[in-house]
């Protein structure tokens, strides 16, 4: 995971002034990295109650405010009206609705024509990409 994270942020570079959404945030490490790279508005979404304490503990280390939302990602996508510059999705590998997740994201206000959407998934898994999104690049790790 660390190698993937380093590679993702090396490609993204400086995030100064950008908004960043971390879906399936887990411990919040990706959101923290976005903060360290200058993201101006950061939101982390996690539904697993067991990860809540660790997420809060980790984001409290950030000099930039990281908003935490504790709810199902699917519900967050339906309810939120804000548009983000970058959306990072790291659903658990057993999560079976990754293609539907991308379709929902693409149709939501969270994503504009300029939004960069990244999704982490098993190499062996094929996914349908929404016609509203353009696949720019695929990378393999591990």
C-alpha atoms as an extended CHARMM CRD file, in Angstrom:
* protein
*
       142  EXT
         1         1  UNK       CA              0.0000000000        0.0000000000        0.0000000000  PROA      1               0.0000000000
         2         2  UNK       CA              2.8410000000        2.3910000000        0.8140000000  PROA      2               0.0000000000
         3         3  UNK       CA              4.4260000000        1.9770000000       -2.6260000000  PROA      3               0.0000000000
         4         4  UNK       CA              1.0650000000        2.6180000000       -4.2950000000  PROA      4               0.0000000000
         5         5  UNK       CA              0.4790000000        5.6920000000       -2.1320000000  PROA      5               0.0000000000
         6         6  UNK       CA              3.9220000000        7.1160000000       -2.9300000000  PROA      6               0.0000000000
         7         7  UNK       CA              3.3910000000        6.5520000000       -6.6350000000  PROA      7               0.0000000000
         8         8  UNK       CA             -0.0790000000        8.1290000000       -6.6310000000  PROA      8               0.0000000000
         9         9  UNK       CA              1.1440000000       11.2750000000       -4.9170000000  PROA      9               0.0000000000
        10        10  UNK       CA              4.2730000000       11.4600000000       -7.0590000000  PROA      10              0.0000000000
        11        11  UNK       CA              1.9730000000       11.5850000000      -10.0960000000  PROA      11              0.0000000000
        12        12  UNK       CA             -0.4070000000       14.0900000000       -8.4640000000  PROA      12              0.0000000000
        13        13  UNK       CA              2.3970000000       16.3450000000       -7.2480000000  PROA      13              0.0000000000
        14        14  UNK       CA              1.5720000000       19.5950000000       -5.4870000000  PROA      14              0.0000000000
        15        15  UNK       CA             -2.0930000000       19.8040000000       -4.4720000000  PROA      15              0.0000000000
        16        16  UNK       CA             -2.0120000000       23.4220000000       -3.3270000000  PROA      16              0.0000000000
        17        17  UNK       CA             -5.4710000000       24.9260000000       -3.3280000000  PROA      17              0.0000000000
        18        18  UNK       CA             -7.1960000000       21.7540000000       -4.5570000000  PROA      18              0.0000000000
        19        19  UNK       CA            -10.0560000000       19.8970000000       -2.8950000000  PROA      19              0.0000000000
        20        20  UNK       CA             -9.5400000000       16.2130000000       -2.1110000000  PROA      20              0.0000000000
        21        21  UNK       CA            -12.0740000000       13.5180000000       -1.2560000000  PROA      21              0.0000000000
        22        22  UNK       CA            -10.8850000000       10.2600000000        0.3410000000  PROA      22              0.0000000000
        23        23  UNK       CA            -13.6130000000        7.6050000000        0.0640000000  PROA      23              0.0000000000
        24        24  UNK       CA            -13.2340000000        4.4490000000        2.1830000000  PROA      24              0.0000000000
        25        25  UNK       CA            -10.6690000000        6.4260000000        4.1400000000  PROA      25              0.0000000000
        26        26  UNK       CA             -9.7560000000        3.7530000000        6.6820000000  PROA      26              0.0000000000
        27        27  UNK       CA             -7.0090000000        5.1920000000        8.8930000000  PROA      27              0.0000000000
        28        28  UNK       CA             -6.9410000000        8.4960000000        6.9960000000  PROA      28              0.0000000000
        29        29  UNK       CA             -3.3890000000        8.0890000000        5.6980000000  PROA      29              0.0000000000
        30        30  UNK       CA             -4.3570000000        9.1730000000        2.1660000000  PROA      30              0.0000000000
        31        31  UNK       CA             -6.1760000000       12.2610000000        3.4870000000  PROA      31              0.0000000000
        32        32  UNK       CA             -3.1170000000       13.1170000000        5.6090000000  PROA      32              0.0000000000
        33        33  UNK       CA             -0.8610000000       12.7930000000        2.5790000000  PROA      33              0.0000000000
        34        34  UNK       CA             -3.1710000000       15.1010000000        0.6020000000  PROA      34              0.0000000000
        35        35  UNK       CA             -2.9020000000       17.6440000000        3.4330000000  PROA      35              0.0000000000
        36        36  UNK       CA              0.8770000000       17.3900000000        3.4490000000  PROA      36              0.0000000000
        37        37  UNK       CA              0.8440000000       18.0920000000       -0.3010000000  PROA      37              0.0000000000
        38        38  UNK       CA             -1.1450000000       21.2990000000        0.1440000000  PROA      38              0.0000000000
        39        39  UNK       CA             -4.7710000000       20.3070000000       -0.4790000000  PROA      39              0.0000000000
        40        40  UNK       CA             -6.9860000000       23.1360000000        0.7620000000  PROA      40              0.0000000000
        41        41  UNK       CA            -10.2130000000       21.2650000000        1.4710000000  PROA      41              0.0000000000
        42        42  UNK       CA            -10.1260000000       17.6010000000        2.4450000000  PROA      42              0.0000000000
        43        43  UNK       CA            -12.9240000000       15.2460000000        3.3350000000  PROA      43              0.0000000000
        44        44  UNK       CA            -12.5190000000       11.6490000000        4.5240000000  PROA      44              0.0000000000
        45        45  UNK       CA            -15.4480000000        9.2190000000        4.4160000000  PROA      45              0.0000000000
        46        46  UNK       CA            -15.4570000000        5.9450000000        6.3400000000  PROA      46              0.0000000000
        47        47  UNK       CA            -18.3080000000        3.6870000000        7.4380000000  PROA      47              0.0000000000
        48        48  UNK       CA            -16.4070000000        1.0770000000        9.4730000000  PROA      48              0.0000000000
        49        49  UNK       CA            -16.9450000000        1.9790000000       13.1290000000  PROA      49              0.0000000000
        50        50  UNK       CA            -13.8160000000        0.0310000000       14.1150000000  PROA      50              0.0000000000
        51        51  UNK       CA            -11.6980000000        2.5100000000       12.1400000000  PROA      51              0.0000000000
        52        52  UNK       CA            -13.2900000000        5.6390000000       13.5680000000  PROA      52              0.0000000000
        53        53  UNK       CA            -10.9400000000        6.1990000000       16.5310000000  PROA      53              0.0000000000
        54        54  UNK       CA             -7.8200000000        5.6780000000       14.4280000000  PROA      54              0.0000000000
        55        55  UNK       CA             -9.0940000000        8.0010000000       11.6950000000  PROA      55              0.0000000000
        56        56  UNK       CA             -9.8520000000       10.7660000000       14.2090000000  PROA      56              0.0000000000
        57        57  UNK       CA             -6.4800000000       10.2650000000       15.9020000000  PROA      57              0.0000000000
        58        58  UNK       CA             -4.5950000000       10.4390000000       12.6010000000  PROA      58              0.0000000000
        59        59  UNK       CA             -6.3770000000       13.4490000000       11.1140000000  PROA      59              0.0000000000
        60        60  UNK       CA             -5.8230000000       15.3690000000       14.3430000000  PROA      60              0.0000000000
        61        61  UNK       CA             -2.1210000000       15.3970000000       13.3810000000  PROA      61              0.0000000000
        62        62  UNK       CA             -2.8240000000       17.4290000000       10.2530000000  PROA      62              0.0000000000
        63        63  UNK       CA             -2.1590000000       21.1640000000       10.2320000000  PROA      63              0.0000000000
        64        64  UNK       CA             -4.9410000000       21.3770000000        7.6100000000  PROA      64              0.0000000000
        65        65  UNK       CA             -8.4730000000       20.5910000000        8.7200000000  PROA      65              0.0000000000
        66        66  UNK       CA             -9.6890000000       17.2310000000        7.4530000000  PROA      66              0.0000000000
        67        67  UNK       CA            -13.4570000000       16.8190000000        7.6490000000  PROA      67              0.0000000000
        68        68  UNK       CA            -14.4840000000       13.3000000000        8.6150000000  PROA      68              0.0000000000
        69        69  UNK       CA            -17.8190000000       11.8250000000        7.6390000000  PROA      69              0.0000000000
        70        70  UNK       CA            -18.8130000000        8.5330000000        9.2200000000  PROA      70              0.0000000000
        71        71  UNK       CA            -21.3650000000        7.0220000000        6.8780000000  PROA      71              0.0000000000
        72        72  UNK       CA            -21.6730000000        4.6140000000        3.9800000000  PROA      72              0.0000000000
        73        73  UNK       CA            -19.8520000000        5.9360000000        0.9250000000  PROA      73              0.0000000000
        74        74  UNK       CA            -22.9180000000        5.2480000000       -1.2110000000  PROA      74              0.0000000000
        75        75  UNK       CA            -25.0320000000        7.4750000000        1.0490000000  PROA      75              0.0000000000
        76        76  UNK       CA            -22.3750000000       10.1900000000        1.0390000000  PROA      76              0.0000000000
        77        77  UNK       CA            -22.3480000000       10.1770000000       -2.7830000000  PROA      77              0.0000000000
        78        78  UNK       CA            -26.1500000000       10.5840000000       -2.8590000000  PROA      78              0.0000000000
        79        79  UNK       CA            -26.2530000000       13.4140000000       -0.3100000000  PROA      79              0.0000000000
        80        80  UNK       CA            -23.2160000000       15.5970000000       -0.9580000000  PROA      80              0.0000000000
        81        81  UNK       CA            -23.4430000000       18.4900000000       -3.3940000000  PROA      81              0.0000000000
        82        82  UNK       CA            -19.8280000000       19.7130000000       -3.2900000000  PROA      82              0.0000000000
        83        83  UNK       CA            -17.5460000000       19.1750000000       -6.2980000000  PROA      83              0.0000000000
        84        84  UNK       CA            -13.9820000000       17.9590000000       -5.7050000000  PROA      84              0.0000000000
        85        85  UNK       CA            -10.8190000000       18.3490000000       -7.7510000000  PROA      85              0.0000000000
        86        86  UNK       CA             -9.5740000000       14.8750000000       -6.8040000000  PROA      86              0.0000000000
        87        87  UNK       CA            -11.5710000000       11.8520000000       -5.6170000000  PROA      87              0.0000000000
        88        88  UNK       CA             -9.6250000000        8.8700000000       -4.2910000000  PROA      88              0.0000000000
        89        89  UNK       CA            -11.5050000000        5.5840000000       -3.7510000000  PROA      89              0.0000000000
        90        90  UNK       CA             -9.9540000000        2.6770000000       -1.9190000000  PROA      90              0.0000000000
        91        91  UNK       CA            -12.8250000000        0.2710000000       -1.2800000000  PROA      91              0.0000000000
        92        92  UNK       CA            -12.0400000000       -2.9770000000        0.5350000000  PROA      92              0.0000000000
        93        93  UNK       CA            -10.9560000000       -5.5600000000       -2.0350000000  PROA      93              0.0000000000
        94        94  UNK       CA            -13.9930000000       -7.8040000000       -1.3010000000  PROA      94              0.0000000000
        95        95  UNK       CA            -16.3290000000       -4.8440000000       -2.0670000000  PROA      95              0.0000000000
        96        96  UNK       CA            -18.2920000000       -6.0470000000       -5.1050000000  PROA      96              0.0000000000
        97        97  UNK       CA            -19.8180000000       -2.7770000000       -6.2890000000  PROA      97              0.0000000000
        98        98  UNK       CA            -16.8070000000       -0.8780000000       -7.6340000000  PROA      98              0.0000000000
        99        99  UNK       CA            -18.2580000000       -0.4020000000      -11.1280000000  PROA      99              0.0000000000
       100       100  UNK       CA            -21.5510000000        0.8440000000       -9.6720000000  PROA      100             0.0000000000
       101       101  UNK       CA            -19.5730000000        3.1340000000       -7.3770000000  PROA      101             0.0000000000
       102       102  UNK       CA            -17.8690000000        4.7330000000      -10.3860000000  PROA      102             0.0000000000
       103       103  UNK       CA            -21.2100000000        5.1200000000      -12.1580000000  PROA      103             0.0000000000
       104       104  UNK       CA            -22.7230000000        6.8150000000       -9.0890000000  PROA      104             0.0000000000
       105       105  UNK       CA            -19.7270000000        9.0910000000       -8.6790000000  PROA      105             0.0000000000
       106       106  UNK       CA            -19.7540000000       10.1130000000      -12.3340000000  PROA      106             0.0000000000
       107       107  UNK       CA            -23.4320000000       11.0370000000      -12.1470000000  PROA      107             0.0000000000
       108       108  UNK       CA            -23.0670000000       12.9640000000       -8.8770000000  PROA      108             0.0000000000
       109       109  UNK       CA            -22.1880000000       16.6130000000       -8.2010000000  PROA      109             0.0000000000
       110       110  UNK       CA            -18.9430000000       15.3790000000       -6.5900000000  PROA      110             0.0000000000
       111       111  UNK       CA            -17.3670000000       15.0430000000      -10.0240000000  PROA      111             0.0000000000
       112       112  UNK       CA            -16.9840000000       17.6840000000      -12.7150000000  PROA      112             0.0000000000
       113       113  UNK       CA            -15.3590000000       17.4500000000      -16.1250000000  PROA      113             0.0000000000
       114       114  UNK       CA            -12.0240000000       18.4610000000      -14.5280000000  PROA      114             0.0000000000
       115       115  UNK       CA            -12.1950000000       16.0760000000      -11.5420000000  PROA      115             0.0000000000
       116       116  UNK       CA             -9.5600000000       13.3750000000      -11.3570000000  PROA      116             0.0000000000
       117       117  UNK       CA            -11.0040000000       10.1050000000      -10.0010000000  PROA      117             0.0000000000
       118       118  UNK       CA             -8.6210000000        7.4080000000       -8.7830000000  PROA      118             0.0000000000
       119       119  UNK       CA             -9.6910000000        3.9390000000       -7.6830000000  PROA      119             0.0000000000
       120       120  UNK       CA             -7.5930000000        1.2350000000       -6.0530000000  PROA      120             0.0000000000
       121       121  UNK       CA             -8.7110000000       -2.3050000000       -6.8650000000  PROA      121             0.0000000000
       122       122  UNK       CA             -7.2750000000       -5.8200000000       -7.2700000000  PROA      122             0.0000000000
       123       123  UNK       CA             -5.3270000000       -6.3740000000      -10.4740000000  PROA      123             0.0000000000
       124       124  UNK       CA             -7.4380000000       -9.4270000000      -11.2850000000  PROA      124             0.0000000000
       125       125  UNK       CA            -10.6610000000       -7.4490000000      -11.2200000000  PROA      125             0.0000000000
       126       126  UNK       CA            -12.0780000000       -5.8370000000      -14.3390000000  PROA      126             0.0000000000
       127       127  UNK       CA            -14.3330000000       -2.8500000000      -13.9560000000  PROA      127             0.0000000000
       128       128  UNK       CA            -16.7210000000       -1.0130000000      -16.2030000000  PROA      128             0.0000000000
       129       129  UNK       CA            -15.9050000000        2.6800000000      -16.4140000000  PROA      129             0.0000000000
       130       130  UNK       CA            -18.7890000000        5.0970000000      -16.6710000000  PROA      130             0.0000000000
       131       131  UNK       CA            -19.1660000000        6.7310000000      -20.0900000000  PROA      131             0.0000000000
       132       132  UNK       CA            -19.1090000000       10.0150000000      -18.1390000000  PROA      132             0.0000000000
       133       133  UNK       CA            -15.5100000000        9.2920000000      -17.0770000000  PROA      133             0.0000000000
       134       134  UNK       CA            -12.4300000000        8.9720000000      -19.2700000000  PROA      134             0.0000000000
       135       135  UNK       CA             -9.8550000000        6.3210000000      -18.3960000000  PROA      135             0.0000000000
       136       136  UNK       CA             -6.5100000000        8.0980000000      -18.5920000000  PROA      136             0.0000000000
       137       137  UNK       CA             -4.1410000000        5.6320000000      -17.0270000000  PROA      137             0.0000000000
       138       138  UNK       CA             -3.8740000000        2.2410000000      -15.3330000000  PROA      138             0.0000000000
       139       139  UNK       CA             -0.9890000000        1.2570000000      -13.0290000000  PROA      139             0.0000000000
       140       140  UNK       CA             -0.1900000000       -2.0530000000      -11.4070000000  PROA      140             0.0000000000
       141       141  UNK       CA              1.5130000000       -2.4860000000       -8.0260000000  PROA      141             0.0000000000
       142       142  UNK       CA              2.7370000000       -5.4850000000       -6.1010000000  PROA      142             0.0000000000
